Amino acid sequence: MKKTKVMLVIGILGIMILAGTNTATACELCGRWTGGGSVIDPIYGRVTHGFELHCNTDRLPNNLEVNWAGNHFHLGVLEYADCGDETYLNPEHPLAYCDWIYGEGVGKLNGVSNCHIKFYFTDDGEPGGHDYAHIRIFDQNGIKVLDIEGNLKMGNQQAHRCTGIDARI
């Protein structure tokens, strides 16, 4: 009997997630992001980034690369991630549960370990010109070496719906 009750609860949660009635849970459980692009900054010039990230740090892969003015940052470990839904953002197609992701992690800056990154990305429709990025990178001594923000000039940041087994969690 307990097995039936557990299956029923899982089934109801799955329906809630699929219907989009519990966006926080859907984002936390299986929100996924892909894409990247360029932000033009008067100090740093053209800053490019590309990623595949999850709203749950336990879900892999979590990759993020940022390049600017001869510098290269590669995410090693996504230590914190949070995703959500804002009424003023509209990811359009494909309809996703989340339209922003914030994260923090550790990686390599120009091959040097123990550097940190904090980022915030939005998905605000197609083809990506309204998508926003804020990226801060700190060297191994905690000194900020990059702090850019702005709408993408080229590229697209894409939030994705739960698919496959994720949709039934």
Protein Blocks (a to p, Z undefined) as FASTA:
>chain_A
ZZmmmmmmmmmmmmmmmnopammlmmmmmpccedddddddfklopadddddddfblkbcc
ddddddeehiacddfbdfbdcddddfkbcekjaddfbfcdcddddddeehiahiacdddd
ddebjehlmpccddddddfkopafbdcddddfbdcddddddehjllmZZ
